Amino acid sequence: MAKMSDELLSVLRCPVTGSTLVQEGDELLSTTAGPDGTPLRYAIDEGIALLLRPNQLAS
């Protein structure tokens, strides 16, 4: 697990809520709750943030 740089995290935003993202392990979490009341989670794959919901990645 590689830590994303603070500079990159400062410009990334959740595509649903528009909030900033924080890294937790191999995922990014939105700092504002999503439509279901919980933070949205986005995978990091080989250092690349996948800013799509899991159901959108399967398509």
C-alpha positions as CSV (number, residue, x, y, z in Angstrom):
1,M,0.0,0.0,0.0
2,A,1.5,3.3,-1.1
3,K,0.4,6.5,0.5
4,M,-0.9,9.1,-2.0
5,S,0.9,12.4,-1.7
6,D,-0.7,15.2,0.3
7,E,-0.5,17.4,-2.8
8,L,-2.6,15.0,-4.9
9,L,-5.2,14.5,-2.1
10,S,-5.6,18.2,-1.8
11,V,-6.9,18.4,-5.3
12,L,-9.0,15.2,-5.5
13,R,-12.7,15.5,-4.7
14,C,-15.4,12.9,-4.3
15,P,-17.4,12.9,-7.6
16,V,-20.7,12.5,-5.8
17,T,-20.5,14.8,-2.8
18,G,-17.7,17.2,-3.9
19,S,-16.0,16.7,-0.6
20,T,-12.3,16.2,0.0
21,L,-10.9,12.6,0.2
22,V,-8.8,11.0,2.8
23,Q,-6.8,7.8,2.4
24,E,-7.5,4.8,4.6
25,G,-5.4,1.8,3.6
26,D,-6.0,1.0,-0.1
27,E,-9.1,3.2,-0.3
28,L,-10.1,6.9,-0.4
29,L,-13.0,8.0,1.8
30,S,-15.2,11.0,1.2
31,T,-15.2,13.4,4.2
32,T,-18.9,14.0,3.7
33,A,-21.5,11.3,3.9
34,G,-23.1,10.0,0.7
35,P,-26.7,9.5,-0.1
36,D,-27.0,6.5,2.2
37,G,-25.5,8.4,5.2
38,T,-22.0,6.8,5.1
39,P,-18.8,8.1,3.6
40,L,-18.2,6.9,0.0
41,R,-15.3,4.6,-0.6
42,Y,-13.1,4.5,-3.7
43,A,-10.4,1.9,-4.5
44,I,-6.8,2.7,-5.2
45,D,-5.4,0.3,-7.8
46,E,-1.7,0.4,-8.4
47,G,-1.5,4.0,-7.2
48,I,-4.4,5.1,-9.3
49,A,-7.6,6.4,-7.6
50,L,-10.6,4.8,-9.1
51,L,-13.2,7.5,-8.5
52,L,-16.2,5.3,-9.6
53,R,-18.6,3.4,-7.5
54,P,-18.1,-0.4,-7.5
55,N,-21.2,-1.0,-9.6
56,Q,-19.9,1.5,-12.2
57,L,-16.6,-0.4,-12.4
58,A,-18.3,-3.7,-13.3
59,S,-20.0,-2.2,-16.4
